[in-house]
Amino acid sequence: METTISSKGQVVLPSELRKRDKLRAGQRFDVERVEAGEYLLKRKAAPVNDGLVDWLLACPEKDWFEPLPSESTDTL
């Protein structure tokens, strides 16, 4: 498969790979330079509680779970 680097230095993984490996926006990766022109991309492991809130919100007994309001960590 082939892809290109954007003017911002971003590399887009082809849709087929994203679907096959269930990749979604926001997932984190490590990039390792193997040698000149060769790189290794490794997906970081998801946190243990990844998806927990979605699972709780999907509970068949409605309105028993309410997320706590919290401040964004973007400003820290």
URMOBEL-V646819 format. One record per residue. SS is DSSP state (A for helix, B for strand, O for the rest). PHI is phi as a letter, one per 40 degrees, with the letter a starting at -180 (NA if undefined). OMEGA is omega in whole degrees, 0 to 359 (none if undefined). Layout:
BEGIN
{{SS	PHI	OMEGA} {SS	PHI	OMEGA}}
END
This chain:
BEGIN
{{O	NA	183} {O	b	176} {O	a	180} {O	b	176} {B	c	180} {O	c	178} {O	c	177} {O	c	180} {O	g	181} {O	c	177} {B	b	179} {O	c	175} {O	c	180} {O	d	183} {A	d	181} {A	d	179} {A	c	180} {A	c	180} {A	c	183} {A	d	183} {O	b	177} {O	f	178} {O	c	178} {O	a	182} {O	d	177} {O	g	178} {O	c	186} {O	b	182} {B	b	169} {B	b	176} {B	b	180} {B	b	176} {B	c	180} {B	c	175} {B	a	182} {O	d	178} {O	g	181} {B	b	185} {B	b	179} {B	b	181} {B	b	181} {B	b	178} {B	c	177} {O	c	179} {O	c	178} {O	c	176} {O	d	182} {O	d	184} {O	c	180} {O	d	179} {O	g	183} {A	c	181} {A	c	177} {A	d	179} {A	c	179} {A	c	180} {A	c	180} {O	c	181} {O	d	181} {O	c	177} {O	c	189} {O	c	172} {O	g	177} {O	c	181} {O	b	176} {O	b	178} {O	c	177} {O	c	176} {O	c	179} {O	a	179} {O	c	177} {O	c	176} {O	c	181} {O	c	184} {O	c	181} {O	c	none}}
END
